[in-house]
Structures are given as C-alpha cells and as structure tokens.
Amino acid sequence: MVNVSSQAGSFFQSDADLKKEKEKQAKYNYTLGDAIQLSSKALALLVVQDGKYAFVAESGSTVKRINIETGKTTKIFKGHSGPVTSLALSHQGTILWTGSWDKTIKKWDAKTGECLTTLQGHSDFVKCVLVIGKHLYSGSSDAHIRQWDLESHECLATLKHHTRAVETLAKSNDGLYLYSGSSDRSILQWNLQTLQVNKSFLGHDTNVTCIYISEDDELWSGSADKTVKRWNTETGVVDTNLTHTDRVKALTLLGPYLITGSSDDNLYVWDIATGKLKSTIEGHFDEVGCLDTFGSTVYSASLDNSLRKWSMTDAALKEYEKQAEERKKKLEQEKAASNGMTEEEERELLELMEDD
C-alpha cells in the first residue's frame, strides 16, 4: 500500500517520496569536497589540461569558466536560450564549443567569452558534442549525429542509425572511430572514413547515458538500467558488469579505478582489476551527472548546483568513508532524539503500517 500525503505543499507525493526528500534535505551542504556553489544545475564539466580551470555548463543557459583553486568564476559565456548540455575544446584549448536545448551549437573564444558563430541544423535538443581531428560531431534528441567542419562551420554529413536520442559520444584513441550511445539502448561504432556503422554493442536494458574509451581501447558504458559494462571493442563481448542501486549518469577512469556518478547522489570508486567496489563517496545531495579528472583528483558536478573535487589516494578514500559513517551516526542520533526511535525501530513501524 502506498500512502499519499494530504499535507499542504505535498499533495500527490507518496510517503516514500517525502522520505526521500527529507533524506536529501538532511544531506544538504556546500562544504564537502571543497564545494564550489553554482548558480544553477550542472549539466556538463570539462577540466582543462593545466588543472587550474574548469568549464561548467549549466541549466541556467550559461557556461562558466571557474578557477578551481580559488572557486571564483573568471568568465561567463552567455548566448544560449536553453540549458547548456555539452562542452568541447579545439585549437589547443582556445576555442570552446557548446551544445544546448535551444537546438544550436555555439563557438566561443575560450579566453574572451565572445561568441564567434552559431551552428544550426538539429531539430531537437543537442545532447553531446565532440571534437575529432578537423571535425566537430554533435548528437541530438532528433536521433541524428552531425559532422561539422571546424573552420568553415559547414555541416558535412548527417549520420542516422539510432532510433532515439543520441545521449553521448566518444572516440577511439587513434581517432578512426566514433562511438555513440543512445536512449534506444544501443552503442554504435562508426568508421569515420566511410561514416558507416562498423559495429553495434547491444546489452543494456534501457538508455545508455555515458560511454568512455580507455587507453587500451576498451569501451565502458553506463546506463539507466543501473549497470556499467565493459566491452571488448574487437569481439563485442561484455567481460565486466557492475551493478548500482540507481541510474548511472557519468563515468571516468583514473589509474586503477573506475569512478561512476549516480542518480542516488553518490560517487562510486571501483577497482578495475577485481571489479569490486572500493569506496563510496557521499557529499552531493542530488544526481551526479558530470565527472572529469586531473592528476590524482576526480572532479564532480551535480544537479545540486555544485562542483566538487575528490582525491583518489588510499588515505583520502578511507577518510571519505570515515566521514560518511560519522555523518550517518550523527543523523541517527538526531532522529532518536527527535522521536525517541532508532532507524531500525522506524523501519519496523513502517512495515507494520504497510501490513495493515
């Protein structure tokens, strides 16, 4: 039985919804992970090579260049009329490309913030952009991938094979292949010489949300089916399957670890060699949909309007776990003090009420 609240301001929300919201509020913070507060939800993240700056695309239709060391915004890129979903750099980092829900792609001077041109052609949201060689590739909710010339800005080709939105793009290390993940559950490998599909990777139960190509040209994919899979790009065989408690929204690799971001607000650190979960990083209080790395640090950006950083050293990971356990104990003590019941007693009472 699902109980629906009759409290003002909570109409049509189940007890489970209200409990989840209460838990989110309890996690609210802008301190953990050296948090940098943003003005709106983070939808894409790009840490530049010197590790000093990050570009963050936001739901508020802007992109910010942020000094990671000081937390200060050093440039705001304004021009899109909808949430900015994707970022890419070209010309040795001097040119920034952005894709948006306004169906356009914009080219910016990464230093001055000047909008240099606007590319139009997609008929729905632009979900991802990627630079390979002399071309920019864009994926859209219109199920198409477009190839653009970086200099002339001409659309040279339109690739159509997916049946639903193109959510994510990646490239092989040699630059000969483009990979695309879609909400039609498939991942495709495109030959960039022929612009034809070379291989299909089928195995996820629902939306493919993120893909990553390792230095060994292994394909990693995350999905709303709550799994991450590792594929052999030659055989198409899945040799690793990592199960999560909620949708996987982002993934990246750093040294011996795979790091994933989830709709349950957490980051997960997996040992690639064993496939075992090494650590859970709690800090965000909303979905973690953006990850990037520099040095031994993972950067995460979230729908909680924050950018955070996490060291991947063994000592740091142990400290994050220790802090999470201390926060959990403190919350349990506060609960017990407020209603005289422990978490276990509350759970037993809820079960009895559902039985009735």
N, C-alpha and C positions, 0 to 999 in steps of 0.2 A: 504494500500500500504506500502511495506517495502522498504525503500531506502537503497541501498548498497553503501558503501563508495568507492571512487576512489582515496583516499589519499594513498600515498606510505606508506607501512607498515600496512595498514588497509584494504587491499583487502579482499572481501568476508565477511566483518563484517557489519552487519546492523547498522542503526542509533541507535537502541535500545542497541546493543552490545557495541557500542562505548560509549554511555551514561552511561551504567553500569560500563564500565572500568574506565571512568572518575570519577564516584562516588566512586569507590574503591580507586583510587589514592588519592582522597580527604580525605579518612578515614585513609590513611597510617600513622601508628605510632608504636613506640616501647616504649611507656610510660604508656598508660592506663592499669590499672590492674596490676601495678608493673611488667610490661612485662619483661620476660627473653627471649632474642633472641636465636633462634636455628639455626643450620646450614642448615637444610632442613625441609620439611613439616612434621608436627607431625601426626602420624597415630594411636598411642595408648599411653595411660597415666596410670600410676599406682603410687599413693601416698602411701608411706609406713606408717605403723601404728604410728610411732612416730611423723609423720607430718613434719619431717625435710627434708626428701629427696623425690624425685620423679624420677621414671624411665620413660623415654620418648622414644618411638620407632619412628624412622624417615624414610622418603622416601630415604634418603641417605645411606640405608643399615646398619645403626648402631643403637645402643641403648645407651642413655646417662643416667647416674645417676647424678642428679643435686641437689645441696644443695639449697633448696627453699629460705632459709633465706639470703644467700649471692649471689645467682644466678650463682654460679660457678659450672662447670662440674667437678665432682670428679672421674668419671670413664667412659671410653668409651668401649663398647662391640662390637668388630669388628669380622666379620667372615661370615656373610650372604652375598650373592651375588645379592640380590634384596631388595626392600623396606621391612622393618620390620613392620608387621601389628598388632601384638598381643603380650601380656605380661601376665605372671602368675608367682606367687611365691609359693614355697613349703619349707618344712623343716624349719619352723619358720622364713621364710624370708631369709634363707641363700642360697637358690637355685633359680635362675631365669630361666624361660622357655620363649622362643621367637619363634614366627611363622613368616614366610616370603613368599614373592612372589617367592623365589627360590625353593619352594615346600618342604622345610625342617623345622624341629623344632630343636632348639639347647638348650642344657642345660648348664648353666653357674654357676660358683662360683660367687654369687652376690657381694662378697666383693673384690675379686681379679680381676674379669673380665675374668678369664680363662674359655675357652670353654671346657666342660667336655665330651660332646658327641653330636652327631648329629643323629636325628631320621629321617628316610626316609620311605616313603610309599605312600604319597599322590601324585597324578598325575597332580595336578594343584596348584594354589596359596593356601597357608594356610592363612585363614582369621581370625581365632579366636582360642585361647587356654584357658583351664580352668582346675584347679586342684580341684578334689573332693576326699577326703579320700586318698587312696593309688594309685589313678589313675590320669592320665592326659588325657583330652579329647581335640581333635582338630577338627575343622571344616574347610572345604576347598571348593574351587570353583569346585572341582570334584564331589560335591554334597554328599560326604561321611563324616561321623564322625568316628574318630578312637579313641579307648581306649588303652592307653599305661600304662604299669607298671612303676611306678616312679623309682624303683630300678633296675630292670633287663632291662628296656627300650624296652621290647618286646611289639609288638602290639598284644593285647589280643583279640580284636574284631573290626569289621568294621560294622558300622550301616548305612544302606541305606534305606531311605524312601523319603527324599527330591528329587525333580527333577531338582533343580538348586542349585547354590552356597549356602553353609551354611555360613551365614554372622555373626552370633552372638550366644553366649552360655551363659546360666545362670543356677544356681542350686537352688533347694528348700532349705529352712532353715534347714530341717532335713537331707539333703544330700541324700535323697532317690530318687529324681527325677532330671533329666537333662532336660532343656528347650533349644530348638534350633529354631532360626529364620532364614528364608531363602529368597532368591530373587524369590522363587516360590510363595511368598505371604503368606505362612503358618508358624505357630508356632507349634511345636510338644513338647509334654511332654513324656519323656522316663522313663520307670521304670528301674532303674539301677540294680535291682535284676534279671530281665528277659531280659534286653536290648531290650525290645519291646516298640513300641509306645503305650502309655496309653491313650492319648487324643490329639485331634487336635483343634487348635484355628484358625478359618478362618474368615476373615472380612476385612483385608487390601486389597487395590486395586492393590498394586504393592509391590516392595521389602520391606521386614522387615529389618531394618537397625540396630536396637538396642532393647534389652529387659532387664528388671530389675525386680527382685523379692523383694517385700517389706518385712518388718518384720512381716507383717500379712499374708504373702504368697500370696499377690495379684500380678498379673502379669501386668506389664506395658510394652507397646511396641511402638516403633517409626517406622515410615515408610517414604519412598519416596513419598507416597501419601499425604504428608503434614499433617498427623494426628498423635496424640498419643492416644492410647486406654488403658483403664484399664479393665482387665478381672477378673472375679471371677473364680479361678482355679478349683473350685468344679463343677460349673454349665456351665462354658464356656461363660457366658453372659458378654457383654460389658456394664459397667454402667457409664463410663466416656469417652467422646470423645473430644479431644482438637485440634482445627484447627489452623494450622500455615500458613504463607504466602509462605513458601518454604519447601523443603525436611527436615525432621527431621533426624539428623545424630547421636545424642547422648542424653542420659537422665540419670538422677540420682535423688535420693531423699535425702532431708536433713531437718529433723524436719517436720514442717507443709507444706513444699514446695516441688514441683516437679520442677526440673530445666532441660531445654532442650536446645540443641545446634542445630543450623540450617545452611543450605546452604546459608541463607541470611546474614551470618556473625554475627548474634546476639545470645545472651543467653536470654531465657525467664524463668521467675520465676512465677509459678502457685500456687495458694492456693489450696491445695488438698481437703480441706473440701467443698469449694464452686465451684471448677472447674474454677474459674475466674483468668484472667491474673493479677498478682500483679505488675510485673515490667518487663521492657525490658532493658537489659544491652547491651549497644553498646561499642565496644572497639576493637574487632578484625576487620580485613579488608579482611578476607577470611573465608571459611567454617569452622565452629566449629564442629569437629567430635569426640572430646575426653573430657570427664568430669570425675572428681573424687572429693571426699570430705574429709575433716578432720576438726573436731571441728565445728565451725560455718562458715567455709570457703569453697567455691567451687573453684576448680582449673579447668581451661580450656586450651586445647591445640588445635592448629588450623593449617590449610594449609597456614596460613600467617607466618609460621616459628616462632611461639611464644608460650610460656607457661605463663598464667596469673592467678591471684587469685582475688577472689571477696568475700567480707564479706556479709553474708546473714542477718545481723541485719537490723531492720527497718530504722535506721538512715542512714546506708550505702546505702541501696536501694534507698532511697529518694535522696541522694547525687548523685548517678549514673544518675538518671533521670534528675536532675537539670543540671548536666554537659553536658548530651546529648542535652538538649534543648538549652543550651548556645552555643554548637558547631554548632547546626543547624542554629541558628540565625546568627552566625558569617559567615557561609558559604553563607547564603542568602545575607548578606551584601556585601560579596566579589563578588558574582555573579552580584549583582546590580551595583557595582562599575565598573566591567569589561565590561558590555554590556548595562548598563542602564535599564535592565529589571528585574522585580521581578520573582520569581519562578512561580507564577500564570500566569503572562504575557507570560512567555516562554511556559507554558503548553498550553495556548490558541493559541499561534502562531503555535505550533506543530500540534494541532488539525486542524487548518485552512489549513496547508500544506498537511495533510493527506486527507482532504476532496477534495482538488484539484486533 
